[in-house]
Amino acid sequence: MGRRDSDTAFLREYQKKVETKIKEHEISVIQYWKDRLGKLVSMKPEGIASLQLEMKKLSDMMENRIRILKKDL
């Protein structure tokens, strides 16, 4: 029984570390995109067309990142 308890405790601890690492990574990813969006919001576009162009660039960057991540799966 002692071995099983220590294995279970090890697995719980390992799972907790993995979940923490995943959350930290998610926070950094969200922070990156929030910063990019903040730059877009702070822009002083000359019109709707230039704002749309910048929004399209941001969207394309996100789509490209998703495509890259899906390739690694």
C-alpha positions, 0 to 999 in steps of 0.5 A: 500500500505504501508504494501505491500511496507514494505513486498517487501522491507523485502523480497528483503533484506532477499533475498540479505542476503541469496544470500550473505551467499550462496556466502560466503559458496561457496567461503569457499568450493572452498578455501578448495578444492583449498588448497587440490589441492595446497598440491597435486601440492606441493608434490614431488612424486616418480613417476606417480603412487604415484601422481595418487594415491593422485589424486584418494584420492582427487577425492574420497573425493570430490565424498564422499562429493557430496554423503553426500550433495545429501543425505541431499536434 
